[in-house]
Amino acid sequence: MTATRSNHGGAGIDPETETAVVSHDWETDTSLSTTIVSTVASLSGRDPAELDRLYDRIDPDSLETLFEPANGSTSRNGGRVSFRFDAYSITVHASGTVVVTRAG
């Protein structure tokens, strides 16, 4: 996951607006699920263990399979999946961008 508290090119975590835009890094051992849970935890100021279980909302393995690079290196060109997790709306884009906003 690449995210900072300041806004650099649209990426960042802003607890005041309860919005985050992060980029999942497919080149690391960090799973997409971990990126999502870590982002929500950072945004909400809570420990990841205090959050709802991600797999109660979406199958993390299927989500990973949908968006991981094809053949290990070819990025996916399009598509997105949106779902609710904890008190947030999550949208995962094929590019690896994850957008998290407080659900209304």
Secondary structure, 3 states (H helix, E strand, C coil): CECCCCCECCEEEECCCCEEEEECCCCCCCCHHHHHHHHHHHHHCCCHHHCCCHHHCCCHHHHHHHHCCECCCECCCCCEEEEEECCEEEEEECCCEEEEEECC
